[in-house]
């Protein structure tokens, strides 16, 4: 198991873009070209990925992925799909990932990185660690992005923009491998956060898996109440539907995740039941305002903590021509003038017409200096509101 630590969002910094230039995975296989896998492919293709993207899925899914331009080639045979790849992405449900991972780790070439997108990590991590004859190495992945509309038809190149992407590397992963996958996540628009698999599952139990169970419980409660008073279900709109929307998702999107993280979910449910009792007691004693104040403070904190904002307060929007080396040139210009970049990534790109980059800096003073330098070198720059 990896060290029992995580990188705090208060101190997390990304490797300099200059150090990461050229760390692209040329040959990429996406196993499972649905919403997540298809969105990965679309984003990479929109950024003119120079290598090849191979998809593995059912024939009808592969045909649609090819039509949408999410992959370069569709392959029905798994061994052929993953052969000679630099990066293999298992964008499949937890139970399927658990079945496929040992085989893929053995089939892949030596030095290949394998990652996934599953919402529970501990069981998958232990599965990977127990593959004694693995040729590839595994780094767990979980993008905190998605949609209630599944499948390749709903894939979106912008799905991961400004989303946290959790990575759970093992102790045998080198810093270079971790940085390569982190930079790949940044190219997709996400913000990589490194933590171990156990911590990942504890956090997800509280912030994602238990809310799903609560949505089920609320829906079941109102369904039973409606048996006695049919008008109740008709009036269960607004707040109720907002709070219980999870329950409308297909069970197969959640069942395997909950089972893979069952111990943490059960523990978190018991803790939440205790909080409910506290709230009931506070309501009885007239202290609901105190509960509200704590909850309100938490919600205010959540509204301020957007991905990418932990170290930077100022962002420039740069319009640039679509030509090789543009990001490196911008980063180089600013570095030459001793202007530190917190982050730099593509917001939007139009093929052969140019695109828009976000350049994040530590202060407004740094941003003004950067605007002067970039304007003098022919770039169109504005300060983001």
ABEGO torsion letter per residue (X at the ends): XBBBBBBBAAABBBBBAAAABGABBABBBBBGBBAAAAAAAAAAAAAGBABBBBBBBBAAAAAAAAAAGABABBBABAAAAABGBABBBBBBBAAAAAAAAAAAAAABBBGBBBBBABABAAAAAAAAAABAABABBBBBBBBBBEBABBEAAABBAAAABGBBBBBBBBAABBAAAAAAAAAAAAAAGBBBBBBBAAAAAAAAAAAAAAAAAAAAAAAAAAAAAAAABAAAAAABBEAAAAAAAAAABBAAAAAAAAAAAAAAAAAAAAAAAAAAAAAAAAAAAGAAAAAAAAAAAAAAAAAABBBGAAABABBBBBBBBBBBGAAAAAAAAAAAAGBBBABBBBABBBBGAEBBBBBBBABAAAAAAAAAAAAAAGBBBBBBX
